[in-house]
């Protein structure tokens, strides 16, 4: 609407985001209740304690990480697509992620394997927080973390607020993607999610990051 008049032709998305925040305006999509993918049923495995206890703040990069799985469904074909990102609580950056039509163990392990390849030696403990999904209780997941010096942390069962930053990320993604009926095939949806995550990391400003995108915040702090 703003760009339809010459008066506001130069307003970009960052300006709109700032104005919406200052005027306390929020898109109605953020209030929609959406069905959540339930990854709890599955092979038995070992749970771990909640080491975060909703203490999501950190001033160290790659110290506190969080992950989860969410599901998308293309109405036209009934195809499903699953996303598992790893988010750094330092600057809310998506470090790595996996997209697949099958939420199997290989899909779940892929982001952690890519994370490990990016980690350099650090003098502080790295934590990865998840829910109690079967893949996070799986021996292979926990063995991969242990081998690479990453401590697991898990939300209490059926307590979404224990992983609020990831829930917030999923909410933003699904709202700003728009109605899934616009996608005719699962590959179209996959491409749209990939583009949005790139936009989120590189351009989408966050008030808590001093009006910068996650990557801008990290680069300016280094």
TORKOL-4160 file (C-alpha; in steps of 0.2 Angstrom, whole numbers, padded with zeros to 4 digits, m for minus):
222
<pt num="1" X="0000" Y="0000" Z="0000"/>
<pt num="2" X="0014" Y="0012" Z="0005"/>
<pt num="3" X="0023" Y="0010" Z="m0012"/>
<pt num="4" X="0008" Y="0013" Z="m0022"/>
<pt num="5" X="0010" Y="0032" Z="m0019"/>
<pt num="6" X="0025" Y="0042" Z="m0025"/>
<pt num="7" X="0026" Y="0050" Z="m0007"/>
<pt num="8" X="0031" Y="0033" Z="0000"/>
<pt num="9" X="0039" Y="0025" Z="m0015"/>
<pt num="10" X="0056" Y="0025" Z="m0006"/>
<pt num="11" X="0050" Y="0016" Z="0010"/>
<pt num="12" X="0058" Y="m0001" Z="0012"/>
<pt num="13" X="0054" Y="m0016" Z="0023"/>
<pt num="14" X="0066" Y="m0010" Z="0037"/>
<pt num="15" X="0057" Y="0007" Z="0038"/>
<pt num="16" X="0040" Y="m0002" Z="0038"/>
<pt num="17" X="0046" Y="m0014" Z="0052"/>
<pt num="18" X="0052" Y="0001" Z="0063"/>
<pt num="19" X="0036" Y="0010" Z="0060"/>
<pt num="20" X="0025" Y="m0005" Z="0065"/>
<pt num="21" X="0036" Y="m0007" Z="0081"/>
<pt num="22" X="0034" Y="0011" Z="0086"/>
<pt num="23" X="0015" Y="0011" Z="0082"/>
<pt num="24" X="0013" Y="m0006" Z="0091"/>
<pt num="25" X="0006" Y="m0013" Z="0075"/>
<pt num="26" X="0007" Y="m0032" Z="0072"/>
<pt num="27" X="0001" Y="m0043" Z="0058"/>
<pt num="28" X="m0015" Y="m0053" Z="0061"/>
<pt num="29" X="m0006" Y="m0069" Z="0055"/>
<pt num="30" X="0005" Y="m0069" Z="0071"/>
<pt num="31" X="m0011" Y="m0072" Z="0082"/>
<pt num="32" X="m0016" Y="m0087" Z="0072"/>
<pt num="33" X="m0016" Y="m0104" Z="0080"/>
<pt num="34" X="m0007" Y="m0117" Z="0070"/>
<pt num="35" X="m0006" Y="m0136" Z="0072"/>
<pt num="36" X="0011" Y="m0141" Z="0079"/>
<pt num="37" X="0021" Y="m0156" Z="0072"/>
<pt num="38" X="0022" Y="m0169" Z="0086"/>
<pt num="39" X="0039" Y="m0178" Z="0085"/>
<pt num="40" X="0037" Y="m0186" Z="0102"/>
<pt num="41" X="0030" Y="m0203" Z="0096"/>
<pt num="42" X="0043" Y="m0214" Z="0090"/>
<pt num="43" X="0058" Y="m0225" Z="0096"/>
<pt num="44" X="0061" Y="m0225" Z="0115"/>
<pt num="45" X="0077" Y="m0215" Z="0120"/>
<pt num="46" X="0085" Y="m0206" Z="0134"/>
<pt num="47" X="0079" Y="m0188" Z="0139"/>
<pt num="48" X="0090" Y="m0175" Z="0147"/>
<pt num="49" X="0087" Y="m0161" Z="0159"/>
<pt num="50" X="0082" Y="m0143" Z="0154"/>
<pt num="51" X="0098" Y="m0134" Z="0156"/>
<pt num="52" X="0091" Y="m0118" Z="0149"/>
<pt num="53" X="0076" Y="m0116" Z="0160"/>
<pt num="54" X="0071" Y="m0102" Z="0149"/>
<pt num="55" X="0087" Y="m0092" Z="0151"/>
<pt num="56" X="0089" Y="m0089" Z="0132"/>
<pt num="57" X="0101" Y="m0074" Z="0134"/>
<pt num="58" X="0120" Y="m0075" Z="0130"/>
<pt num="59" X="0134" Y="m0064" Z="0125"/>
<pt num="60" X="0144" Y="m0077" Z="0117"/>
<pt num="61" X="0142" Y="m0084" Z="0099"/>
<pt num="62" X="0138" Y="m0102" Z="0097"/>
<pt num="63" X="0136" Y="m0105" Z="0116"/>
<pt num="64" X="0117" Y="m0108" Z="0117"/>
<pt num="65" X="0109" Y="m0116" Z="0102"/>
<pt num="66" X="0091" Y="m0122" Z="0099"/>
<pt num="67" X="0083" Y="m0133" Z="0087"/>
<pt num="68" X="0066" Y="m0141" Z="0083"/>
<pt num="69" X="0056" Y="m0148" Z="0068"/>
<pt num="70" X="0041" Y="m0140" Z="0060"/>
<pt num="71" X="0029" Y="m0147" Z="0046"/>
<pt num="72" X="0022" Y="m0139" Z="0031"/>
<pt num="73" X="0009" Y="m0146" Z="0019"/>
<pt num="74" X="0005" Y="m0141" Z="0001"/>
<pt num="75" X="m0014" Y="m0142" Z="0000"/>
<pt num="76" X="m0014" Y="m0144" Z="m0019"/>
<pt num="77" X="m0004" Y="m0161" Z="m0018"/>
<pt num="78" X="m0005" Y="m0166" Z="0000"/>
<pt num="79" X="0014" Y="m0167" Z="0000"/>
<pt num="80" X="0023" Y="m0163" Z="0017"/>
<pt num="81" X="0039" Y="m0154" Z="0020"/>
<pt num="82" X="0049" Y="m0154" Z="0036"/>
<pt num="83" X="0061" Y="m0141" Z="0042"/>
<pt num="84" X="0074" Y="m0142" Z="0056"/>
<pt num="85" X="0085" Y="m0127" Z="0059"/>
<pt num="86" X="0098" Y="m0123" Z="0072"/>
<pt num="87" X="0097" Y="m0106" Z="0079"/>
<pt num="88" X="0110" Y="m0097" Z="0088"/>
<pt num="89" X="0103" Y="m0087" Z="0103"/>
<pt num="90" X="0117" Y="m0075" Z="0103"/>
<pt num="91" X="0110" Y="m0066" Z="0087"/>
<pt num="92" X="0095" Y="m0077" Z="0082"/>
<pt num="93" X="0105" Y="m0082" Z="0067"/>
<pt num="94" X="0100" Y="m0099" Z="0058"/>
<pt num="95" X="0117" Y="m0107" Z="0058"/>
<pt num="96" X="0111" Y="m0122" Z="0047"/>
<pt num="97" X="0095" Y="m0132" Z="0043"/>
<pt num="98" X="0088" Y="m0147" Z="0035"/>
<pt num="99" X="0073" Y="m0148" Z="0023"/>
<pt num="100" X="0066" Y="m0165" Z="0019"/>
<pt num="101" X="0049" Y="m0174" Z="0014"/>
<pt num="102" X="0054" Y="m0187" Z="0027"/>
<pt num="103" X="0057" Y="m0183" Z="0045"/>
<pt num="104" X="0069" Y="m0197" Z="0048"/>
<pt num="105" X="0085" Y="m0199" Z="0058"/>
<pt num="106" X="0096" Y="m0194" Z="0043"/>
<pt num="107" X="0086" Y="m0178" Z="0041"/>
<pt num="108" X="0088" Y="m0174" Z="0060"/>
<pt num="109" X="0106" Y="m0177" Z="0061"/>
<pt num="110" X="0111" Y="m0167" Z="0045"/>
<pt num="111" X="0110" Y="m0150" Z="0053"/>
<pt num="112" X="0121" Y="m0155" Z="0068"/>
<pt num="113" X="0134" Y="m0163" Z="0057"/>
<pt num="114" X="0135" Y="m0147" Z="0047"/>
<pt num="115" X="0136" Y="m0137" Z="0063"/>
<pt num="116" X="0150" Y="m0148" Z="0069"/>
<pt num="117" X="0160" Y="m0144" Z="0053"/>
<pt num="118" X="0158" Y="m0125" Z="0057"/>
<pt num="119" X="0163" Y="m0126" Z="0075"/>
<pt num="120" X="0180" Y="m0120" Z="0080"/>
<pt num="121" X="0188" Y="m0124" Z="0097"/>
<pt num="122" X="0181" Y="m0113" Z="0110"/>
<pt num="123" X="0185" Y="m0111" Z="0129"/>
<pt num="124" X="0167" Y="m0112" Z="0134"/>
<pt num="125" X="0153" Y="m0125" Z="0134"/>
<pt num="126" X="0141" Y="m0127" Z="0119"/>
<pt num="127" X="0123" Y="m0131" Z="0123"/>
<pt num="128" X="0110" Y="m0137" Z="0110"/>
<pt num="129" X="0092" Y="m0136" Z="0117"/>
<pt num="130" X="0077" Y="m0146" Z="0109"/>
<pt num="131" X="0061" Y="m0153" Z="0114"/>
<pt num="132" X="0059" Y="m0172" Z="0118"/>
<pt num="133" X="0056" Y="m0177" Z="0100"/>
<pt num="134" X="0061" Y="m0195" Z="0097"/>
<pt num="135" X="0076" Y="m0190" Z="0086"/>
<pt num="136" X="0083" Y="m0180" Z="0100"/>
<pt num="137" X="0081" Y="m0195" Z="0112"/>
<pt num="138" X="0089" Y="m0206" Z="0099"/>
<pt num="139" X="0106" Y="m0213" Z="0104"/>
<pt num="140" X="0114" Y="m0207" Z="0087"/>
<pt num="141" X="0109" Y="m0189" Z="0090"/>
<pt num="142" X="0116" Y="m0189" Z="0108"/>
<pt num="143" X="0131" Y="m0199" Z="0103"/>
<pt num="144" X="0135" Y="m0186" Z="0090"/>
<pt num="145" X="0133" Y="m0172" Z="0102"/>
<pt num="146" X="0144" Y="m0180" Z="0115"/>
<pt num="147" X="0158" Y="m0184" Z="0103"/>
<pt num="148" X="0159" Y="m0166" Z="0098"/>
<pt num="149" X="0158" Y="m0159" Z="0116"/>
<pt num="150" X="0140" Y="m0152" Z="0114"/>
<pt num="151" X="0129" Y="m0153" Z="0129"/>
<pt num="152" X="0110" Y="m0157" Z="0126"/>
<pt num="153" X="0096" Y="m0149" Z="0134"/>
<pt num="154" X="0078" Y="m0153" Z="0133"/>
<pt num="155" X="0061" Y="m0144" Z="0136"/>
<pt num="156" X="0049" Y="m0152" Z="0148"/>
<pt num="157" X="0036" Y="m0162" Z="0138"/>
<pt num="158" X="0022" Y="m0152" Z="0130"/>
<pt num="159" X="0029" Y="m0136" Z="0136"/>
<pt num="160" X="0032" Y="m0125" Z="0121"/>
<pt num="161" X="0038" Y="m0110" Z="0130"/>
<pt num="162" X="0053" Y="m0119" Z="0136"/>
<pt num="163" X="0059" Y="m0117" Z="0118"/>
<pt num="164" X="0051" Y="m0100" Z="0114"/>
<pt num="165" X="0064" Y="m0093" Z="0103"/>
<pt num="166" X="0062" Y="m0107" Z="0090"/>
<pt num="167" X="0043" Y="m0106" Z="0092"/>
<pt num="168" X="0044" Y="m0087" Z="0088"/>
<pt num="169" X="0055" Y="m0091" Z="0073"/>
<pt num="170" X="0043" Y="m0104" Z="0066"/>
<pt num="171" X="0029" Y="m0092" Z="0068"/>
<pt num="172" X="0038" Y="m0078" Z="0059"/>
<pt num="173" X="0042" Y="m0090" Z="0045"/>
<pt num="174" X="0025" Y="m0097" Z="0042"/>
<pt num="175" X="0016" Y="m0080" Z="0044"/>
<pt num="176" X="0027" Y="m0071" Z="0031"/>
<pt num="177" X="0027" Y="m0086" Z="0019"/>
<pt num="178" X="0009" Y="m0083" Z="0017"/>
<pt num="179" X="m0005" Y="m0096" Z="0013"/>
<pt num="180" X="0003" Y="m0113" Z="0008"/>
<pt num="181" X="m0011" Y="m0114" Z="m0006"/>
<pt num="182" X="0000" Y="m0102" Z="m0017"/>
<pt num="183" X="0012" Y="m0117" Z="m0019"/>
<pt num="184" X="0008" Y="m0130" Z="m0032"/>
<pt num="185" X="0022" Y="m0142" Z="m0028"/>
<pt num="186" X="0033" Y="m0146" Z="m0013"/>
<pt num="187" X="0049" Y="m0140" Z="m0022"/>
<pt num="188" X="0041" Y="m0123" Z="m0024"/>
<pt num="189" X="0038" Y="m0122" Z="m0006"/>
<pt num="190" X="0056" Y="m0128" Z="m0002"/>
<pt num="191" X="0063" Y="m0114" Z="m0013"/>
<pt num="192" X="0052" Y="m0101" Z="m0004"/>
<pt num="193" X="0058" Y="m0107" Z="0013"/>
<pt num="194" X="0076" Y="m0107" Z="0008"/>
<pt num="195" X="0075" Y="m0089" Z="0001"/>
<pt num="196" X="0065" Y="m0083" Z="0017"/>
<pt num="197" X="0079" Y="m0090" Z="0028"/>
<pt num="198" X="0092" Y="m0081" Z="0018"/>
<pt num="199" X="0082" Y="m0065" Z="0019"/>
<pt num="200" X="0079" Y="m0068" Z="0038"/>
<pt num="201" X="0098" Y="m0070" Z="0041"/>
<pt num="202" X="0104" Y="m0056" Z="0030"/>
<pt num="203" X="0091" Y="m0043" Z="0029"/>
<pt num="204" X="0076" Y="m0045" Z="0041"/>
<pt num="205" X="0079" Y="m0033" Z="0056"/>
<pt num="206" X="0076" Y="m0037" Z="0074"/>
<pt num="207" X="0073" Y="m0024" Z="0087"/>
<pt num="208" X="0082" Y="m0034" Z="0100"/>
<pt num="209" X="0097" Y="m0034" Z="0089"/>
<pt num="210" X="0097" Y="m0015" Z="0088"/>
<pt num="211" X="0088" Y="m0014" Z="0072"/>
<pt num="212" X="0100" Y="m0025" Z="0063"/>
<pt num="213" X="0099" Y="m0042" Z="0054"/>
<pt num="214" X="0107" Y="m0057" Z="0063"/>
<pt num="215" X="0122" Y="m0057" Z="0052"/>
<pt num="216" X="0124" Y="m0038" Z="0052"/>
<pt num="217" X="0124" Y="m0039" Z="0071"/>
<pt num="218" X="0137" Y="m0053" Z="0071"/>
<pt num="219" X="0148" Y="m0044" Z="0059"/>
<pt num="220" X="0147" Y="m0027" Z="0068"/>
<pt num="221" X="0151" Y="m0035" Z="0085"/>
<pt num="222" X="0166" Y="m0045" Z="0079"/>
